[in-house]
Amino acid sequence: MPNADGIYEIPFIDRMGFVFFICVIGMYFISIYETKKGVPTNGLEVDKTMFKMSPSFTVGMLVIVAVTAALYTVFW
């Protein structure tokens, strides 16, 4: 829609959608081009040990959740 100067403007969220799809299309074509050149992909190796939580992390997480819940209960 045109602004006060008569210049057509696209709302911010709509622009972000356009930019997202342009980036996805660009990434697709770049990956196709790189694969045809024979460049080896450098993918990440993911295993279950990467997602294990240490006991200290679990305790800290529970403390933070409890404090947040208490604050919401008191100040809501």
Helices and strands as residue ranges (DSSP letters): H 12-37, G 48-51, H 55-75
